[in-house]
Each structure stands twice: as structure tokens, then as C-alpha cells.
Amino acid sequence: MGFYSEQILPRAIDKMLDNAEFAAVRREACDGLRGDVVEIGFGSGLNVPFLPTGVTGLWAVEPSEVARRKSRTRVAASAITLHEAGLDGERLDLPDDRFDSALSTMTLCTIPDVDLALHELRRVLKGGGMFHFAEHGRSPEHGVARWQDRCNGLQRRFAGGCNLNRDIAALIARSGFEIETLRNFSLKGPKPLGYMTVGRARNL
Ligand SMILES: C[S@@+](CC[C@H](N)C(=O)[O-])C[C@H]1O[C@@H](n2cnc3c(N)ncnc32)[C@H](O)[C@@H]1O
């Protein structure tokens, strides 16, 4: 990894995703999480302040050392017991049927083999366990989706492999999760960047 992706990008992401609009999204995504939770793409721990008291421990999967370091103040300010649980959502070094809940925010856009990551989440979640997600992705508006396809190469290059045009709900459904709640909306700002899918899916 180069200096930009290793040092600058994790700090930029920490700043860009730490605002009131995202705080509301995080609150919604974290609401109802319970028991032992695995989070893929933990980043700088921006979800930590929103974890409900029913969470007994958080297993964080995050490749960026800078992001993990930045998370420490948030973790220290919370009551959560954090376990650093590996670097790659595509290969979870965690046992089968272990977790009550799983969490991913703004991460399914970036993991290269997202099908594999979802398969891994299903493997480590108990039967009936819930996956909570808040992700940006492909807009149903044809004109917006065209721009997302056009700009995807640039986005991938400058945003650490982030894709604008993944159909998040379709990816989750085809991995075998049963989607129980889904809310779509657009964030403020350029439409290609901000089509959001927030919801919960059950591991069957
Ligand atoms: C846009 S950031 C979101 C961070 C955090 N989830 C949040 O909402 O603030 C995407 C995160 O996915 C992480 N990531 C990239 N590839 C990954 C992988 N293969 N497995 C797990 N996380 C990954 C990045 O390091 C980055 O922290």
C-alpha cells in the first residue's frame, strides 16, 4: 500500500464520516444490536459510541493500522469490550455459529470479494443472528446509476477501492440472508455518492 492509502485515506475517511448526518445513520444501524457482535470494516471505531448496552463484546475486523489506532480514544471512552479480530472480512479467523449479531457500515462497497465476505458473516453468525447494515450503493434512478458507473473507476482509485455502483440489497439477499427491514434514502450532496441502504437481515 502506498503512503496515500496507508496514511492519508484512513484519516480522511475518519473526518468525512464523522458528522451529524452519519451519526443518525449509525444510530439507526446499531439500534438493536445485542450479544457478541462482529463488525467488518471497523475503521476508526465511529460506530462505537452508538452500540447499545445489550452488546456484550465487539470483534473488530479492520485492515488499516492507522484507522485501528484512531479508534482507541473512542473505545477507551466507551464501556465496550473490544477484540481485534483480524484484517480481512473475506477470511474471518473466527469460529462457525459464534456471534449473535453482525455490523457493517460503509464497507460492503469496498471489500473486493463482497460475496465471500457475506458468506463469511453467515458462517460466523448463529442461525437466526441478525446482520445490521448501513451502506451506500447503486441508485435505482437510471441517470444517477449511469454517473455511478462512469465515475466508479475514479472512485475506486482515490477512495481505497470503494465502488459506487454495488446493489447492496441484492448482494445481501443473494448471499442467503433474509432481509427483514430496509430503508433507502439519499444523503445530502452529490447523488452518485449518497444512495443509502440501511437495514437488518436474518441469518437463516
Ligand atoms: C469507508 S470505510 C468505513 C469505515 C467504518 N465502517 C465507518 O463506517 O466509519 C471502509 C472500511 O473498510 C475497510 N476495509 C477495506 N477492505 C476490507 C476488507 N477486505 N475487510 C474488512 N474491512 C475492509 C477499510 O480499511 C475501511 O476502514
The ligand as an ORCA input file, in Angstrom:
! r2SCAN-3c Opt
* xyz 0 1
  C     -15.361      3.839      4.122
  S     -14.540      2.980      5.401
  C     -15.837      2.758      6.613
  C     -15.309      2.558      7.996
  C     -16.380      2.333      9.089
  N     -17.152      1.136      8.838
  C     -17.288      3.523      9.231
  O     -18.491      3.403      8.988
  O     -16.784      4.586      9.590
  C     -14.330      1.337      4.742
  C     -13.517      0.457      5.676
  O     -13.416     -0.868      5.141
  C     -12.111     -1.339      5.434
  N     -11.803     -2.477      4.560
  C     -11.251     -2.465      3.326
  N     -11.075     -3.712      2.861
  C     -11.527     -4.542      3.834
  C     -11.606     -5.954      3.971
  N     -11.204     -6.770      2.995
  N     -12.123     -6.465      5.105
  C     -12.559     -5.656      6.095
  N     -12.506     -4.308      6.025
  C     -12.001     -3.760      4.917
  C     -11.237     -0.115      5.206
  O      -9.958     -0.238      5.787
  C     -12.085      0.970      5.848
  O     -11.803      1.112      7.219
*
